[in-house]
Amino acid sequence: MSSALLLSCGVPMITMGDEYGHTKQGNNNTYCHDSDLNYVRWDQLAADPSGFHRFIRLLINFRRATPALQRTSYVTDKDIQWHGELPNQPDWSDTSRLVAFTLSDGKGGGLYVAFNTSHMPRLLRLPAWAGRVWQPLVDTSKVAPYDFLAADGMLSAADVAAARRSLAIWTADHTYPVLPWSCIVLVSAPEDPASTNMIRVVKLHQRPPFPRQSLFSPARGAT
């Protein structure tokens, strides 16, 4: 839910402990409990065993640095486009379990966001923007720190570049696999001729088959 919250328009409401994944075990009325249900686990925050605090911190920083996520007015059809497994073909049926959209920054760039809330993987066709390429940023099905590709104390710039190159076998064909209960964010970037040459090489190799059976992955904050 954290991904959906921080990628939405408006002012996000984050309660105490959300930044490290605190749980009240489903109890939404804990005012009378003097127990672990209400205690802040400072030790868990410092250790960050799951990398969740890092993920939330980077997602907040990304929100702050992305004008498309800081709108003061409602989005229009010029700002947002809705998608399904194919671009501009959203499926609003009860059984779809997939929401995808692109937000434009008005300068040729923007971001692609998708939420897969089903137990099945989905292979999405990405919209093609002239002179732009899609760079993976967030994939909540990945193990930390690769769930958020940003150079920091855990990942170097070289690590981020290598991770994105490993996904070029998908993005080269304007596709991206989204595992069950996962969220992805891709950022539009200017096309680099050097990267284009690398993509042509990637296309010479066979793309790995995408399984149709149910896959279960430890995605966090997908919905």
PyMOL commands that set and color helices and strands:
alter all, ss='L'
color gray80, all
select helices_A, chain A and resi 2-6+18-20+42-47+52-65+67-69+157-166+168-171+193-203
alter helices_A, ss='H'
color red, helices_A
select strands_A, chain A and resi 80-83+98-104+110-116+122-125+132-139+175-178+182-190
alter strands_A, ss='S'
color yellow, strands_A
deselect
rebuild
show_as cartoon
